[in-house]
Amino acid sequence: MFETLRSAVRFRRFRFGRATRQLDRAANVMDLRAIAKRRLPGGVFDYIDGGAEDERSLARSMTAFADIEFKPRVLRDVSEIDTTTTLLGEPMAFPFIAAPTGFTRIAHSEGELAVARAAGRAGIPFTLSTLSTRSIEEVAAVNPGRNWFQVYVWKDRGLVEEMVRRAGAAGFDTIVPTVDLATFGRRERDVRRGFELPPKIGLDTIIDGIRHPSWTWDFLTGGPIRFANV
């Protein structure tokens, strides 16, 4: 009986850590979004998930991506599959880029360092935001792969020039200027929740923190959060 059972059933290796098990079962990006919605306080999740005003641009972007389809090519040799490509004269393992996100440590104490490491392991570029919570130099230390730096065209040209020089000295190979954001958008989800950056602690924040103890512990023990490059 045991021989029959052994031949028909393969036991799955147990993974310690609830988060690890959840990530192993995530089949797509929407599954990851659902995990984040459960694990993060509402204001933090909405900051990451939301857009400006009525979020029409966000909805249109999601529709545009959903409309992209793979073109099937049948009767082809697939014994060797190559997903590499070249962008701006440099190779990358996949045609993907980790886009810039400000104040990433609001989600996890590792912040941009974790994303940079993941991008480096995947062989794709990582883009550090001007409003990041980890410095240019910290990111360069953990990701020997391709690092890009996003900058705003601010009135203080001296500050912008200083950050660009720092990025170049740290080995960043590409500058990504943001030119379509003369003023920050009015994020209505944040307005409704009273969410601000840096975050202010109120009764709603305390209650939400109690409901998400893992995030709260990480937030309280991860050190002060600041804009690291400005």
N, C-alpha and C positions, 0 to 999 in steps of 0.2 A: 504493500500500500504506500509506504513511504517513498519507494522508488518511483511509483506512478505519480505521486504528488510532486516529487522533485523534478520529474521530467515535464510536468505540465504547468508548474507554477514557479515564477522567479520572485524571490523576496526582495522588496525594495529596501535599499539602505536607509536607515533612519537618519534624518538630518536634525541636529539639535538647533534650537532657535526657531521661534514661531515665524519671525519675519523671513528667514531663509526658506522655510517650507512654503510660505505663501508665494514667494518669488519663484520658486521652482514650479509651482502650479500655474503661474501666470502665462497665458497663451498668447497675449498680444498687449498692445499699448493700453487699450481700454481696461484690461484686467489690472495693469499697474496703476492706472488712474483710480480705479475702485479701491485698491489697497491704500493708496495715498489718502483718499477721502476718509477712510476709516481711521487711519493712524494719526492724521494731522488735525489740529484745531481748525475750526471752520474758517477763521480769518486767514490763517496761513494757507490753507488749501485754496481759498478763493483768490488770494494774491498770486499763486502760481497758475491756477487754472483759468482765471478770468481775463477779460480784456477791458477796453475803455468804452464808456457810454453804453449804448445798447448792444455792444459786442457783435455788431454786424460784420465788421472786418474779420473777426475771429471765426464767425460762422461761415463766411465765404471762403476763408482759407481752408477750413476743414472740408468743405464741399469740394473745393478745387483738388485737394489731395485725394479725396474719395473717388473723384472722377478719373484719376490716373489708373490705367490698366497695363498689365504686362502683355506684350505682344508675343503670342506663342509661336515658337519655331520648332516644327516637328521634324522627326527623322534626322536629328543632329547628334553628333558624337558628344556625350556628356561625361566621358571618362575623366576629363580634366576640366574643372570649372574655375574660371578666373574672374573674380569680382573687383580686381584692382582697377584703378583709373589714375589719371594725372590731372592735377588742378594747380594753376599758377606755377607750372614747371616742376611740381613736386608730386611724388607718388602718394597714393592713399589706398588703404585696403578695401574700402567700400565708398560709394558715392554719397557719403553722409558727413555732416559737420555738426559738432556740438555747439549750438548757438549760445550767444551771451545771455546770461540771466543775472540781474542784480540782486544783492542781498540773499544769496543762496543759503547762508548759514541759518536763516530763519527756519529752514526745513530740517537741517541736520548740522551738527557741530562741525563736521568735516567740510561741509560746504563745497566750494569750488575745487578743493583738493581731491575729493572723491570723484567728481566728474572728470577732472583732468586725468587722473589715473586710469579711469575706465576708458576714456578716449584713447589714451596712449596704448593700452592693452589691445584695443580694437583696431589700432592703426589708422585712426581718423583724426583730423584737426580738432583741437579744443579752442573755443573762443572765450576769452576772459572779458567780462564787462568792466567798464570804467567804474561802475557802482558795485563792484564785487566786495566781498567780505574777506577775501584772501588776497595778499599782495602779488604783484607781478613776480617778484623774486621767489615767493613761496611756491607758486605754481610751477615755475621753471625748475625748481628743485625736485618736484615729485613726478614731472612728466618730461622725459627726454625726447618725446616725439614732437609733433608739430603743434606749436602754440600760436594762436592769433590774438590780437588785442583790439577790442572795440573802443572807439572814442567818439565823444560828442563834439560838435563844432561849437564850443563855448566861447563866450566873450573873452574869457581869460586865456588868451593864446599861450601865455607863458606856462600855465599849468598843463595845457594840452601837449605842448612841446616837450615839457619835462617827462610826462608819462610815456610819450612815444620814444624818447631817448632811453628811458628805463627799460621799456619793452625790447628795444633793439639790443641793448647791452645784455639782457637776460636770454637772448637767443630767439625771441619771437620773430617769425619770418613774415608775418602779414599784418597790416593795419586795416581794420574794418571801420570806416567812418559812418556814423549814423547822421543822415542829413535831412530826414523827414520828420524830425521831432523837435520843432522849435519850442514847444512847451509840452509838459507831461499830460497825458490824457486823463480825463476824469473817470476814474474807475469806480463805477456805481456800486459794485459789490462791496468794495472797501468803504465807501461812504456809508452804506447801510449798516455795516458792522462797526463803524467807527475805527477802522483799522488804519494805522499810520506807520511810516518808517522814519526813524527807528520806532519800534512799537512802544506804546504807552500802556501801562498796567492799570486796568480798571476792573470792576466787579465781573463784567462779562469775560474778560481775559482770564481771571482767576478760576471762574467756574469751568470755562473751556479747558484750562490746564488740568484741573482735577479729573475731568473726563478723559484726558489723554496723558496718563502718567508717564509713559515711556518718553514721549516727546518732551514733556515738562522737565523730567530729570536730565535729559540730554541738553536741553536749553539752559538749565541752571548751572550745570557742571562744565559746560563747554567753553567758558570764558566769555569776556565781553565781546559783543558784536559791534563792529564799526565798519565804515567805508575805508578800505585798506589802502586805496591808491590816491585819494583826493584830500 
